[in-house]
Each structure stands twice: as structure tokens, then as C-alpha cells.
Amino acid sequence: MSAEEALDRVYAASSDPTTQAELYDDWAASYDHDLEVSGYATPGRIAELLAEHLTDHDAPVLDFGCGSGMSGRALADAGFTTIDGTDLSTGMLEQAEHSGAYRRLWQLTAGQLDVSPGTYRAVVACGVISVGAAPAGTLTLVASAVGPGDMVVVSFNDHTLEDDEYMATLQALLDDGFEQVAAEHGVHIASRDMGSTVFLLRRRD
Ligand SMILES: C[S@@+](CC[C@H](N)C(=O)[O-])C[C@H]1O[C@@H](n2cnc3c(N)ncnc32)[C@H](O)[C@@H]1O
């Protein structure tokens, strides 16, 4: 399967967690190559934005939906030293283990995130919460793991930016407990001419 065929498959997928885990298990071995040749830019953009706003680069950061480790490697390249990762897909987690970017990795059960607020100074979800991937409510789950003063950094691709349910979920966080520190639109996947907005939110004290 070519990189473009793999992306076609992903963008047509349902957000059902079993479907997602199977899809990414199948794709795990060639995911990094396919995304590199497609010009996947969001991991680097997220990591650089977080590095500007979280200047203690030894602070613990959780890479939610870490996949094969591309987002964790980008965080490490931006200077972060204490990165944990979690994902639904066993195949992707095996790749993430090889990336060497993570202190700890574990497998998620969909809809559950057993992390006490305050454990991480930031939780990142890069390319995870979007139409055809994790459902909108996943953003609320991620936010529930973040304590006062700590951050959520999430990317929404262009399809997701036009989806009322995802945007309403984001707005609900802003209406109740979070401030928007930054929102930057840029390249998501160059070969598709697709963009994403990276939102950096902070829980108010
Ligand atoms: C496009 S990949 C992004 C991986 C990595 N963050 C990156 O930027 O390369 C999407 C990841 O989200 C995971 N995923 C899909 N649905 C999920 C859900 N409901 N909860 C958590 N992770 C999910 C998939 O297993 C997959 O590894």
C-alpha cells in the first residue's frame, strides 16, 4: 500500500476504537515512512509551541495517542526529557518503544485515562482527536487529566475545524476552566495540502 492509499484509508475510517486499533496495528510498520514522505508537520509544530510556553523542559509531558513515536521524538527534539506515551494500538506502541523517546509507555483502554491531575505539566494529543480518529469527547477526557496551571496541546486538522461537535467540545473547555494561550494554523500533511490548528490551552488556577 502506498502512503497516499494508507492516508485514504485513515481518512475514511470510523472512530470506533476497535477499528482504530486494528487500522493502526496494520499500519504501524510503515507509518513513519508514509508520514515522512507525505510531509507530516504537526508533531514539530506542537513540540515547538509547547517548548515556548513550558520552559521547564524536564517537566513531565504525556503524549496521548503517541502512535509510533513521531510526536514523542518531536518533543524530545524540542528539548523535553521526560515524556510518557499512551495509545490504543499495540503495533504502534511497539514502534514507539523502539523510538527511544519515552520514559514510560502503556496501552490505553478507549474512553479511560487513569492519570491524576498534576501528574503531567502538559498533555499533548497530536493528530489524534479528529474526524475519522478519536471522537470529540476524547478532548474532555484528556483535559480531565490536567491540573491547575497545566496545559493541553491538541491539533485539529482542517476537516475537524469544520466539525460542529469537535468545535463545541473545545468551546466547552474554554467556557469552563481553560484559557486559550495560543492557536496556530499551519501545515498538517503537505502532500494533501491539509492544514491543522494547534491549540494550547491552560487550566486556570
Ligand atoms: C495519526 S496517529 C497520530 C500518532 C502520533 N501522535 C503522531 O503524531 O504521529 C493517531 C493515533 O491515535 C490513536 N487513537 C485512535 N483513536 C484513539 C482513541 N479513542 N483514544 C486514544 N488514541 C486513539 C491511534 O491508535 C493512533 O496511534
The ligand as an ORCA input file, in Angstrom:
! r2SCAN-3c Opt
* xyz 0 1
  C      -2.462      9.758     13.237
  S      -1.933      8.792     14.614
  C      -1.001     10.015     15.497
  C       0.119      9.385     16.288
  C       1.151     10.364     16.816
  N       0.591     11.232     17.827
  C       1.747     11.165     15.677
  O       1.586     12.389     15.665
  O       2.381     10.542     14.813
  C      -3.402      8.638     15.596
  C      -3.206      7.747     16.834
  O      -4.369      7.891     17.650
  C      -4.681      6.633     18.226
  N      -6.106      6.649     18.568
  C      -7.176      6.476     17.773
  N      -8.319      6.549     18.477
  C      -7.965      6.789     19.766
  C      -8.694      6.975     20.979
  N     -10.034      6.914     21.020
  N      -8.006      7.207     22.104
  C      -6.652      7.286     22.063
  N      -5.898      7.097     20.959
  C      -6.550      6.854     19.820
  C      -4.300      5.630     17.145
  O      -4.057      4.336     17.679
  C      -3.072      6.268     16.518
  O      -1.876      5.769     17.048
*
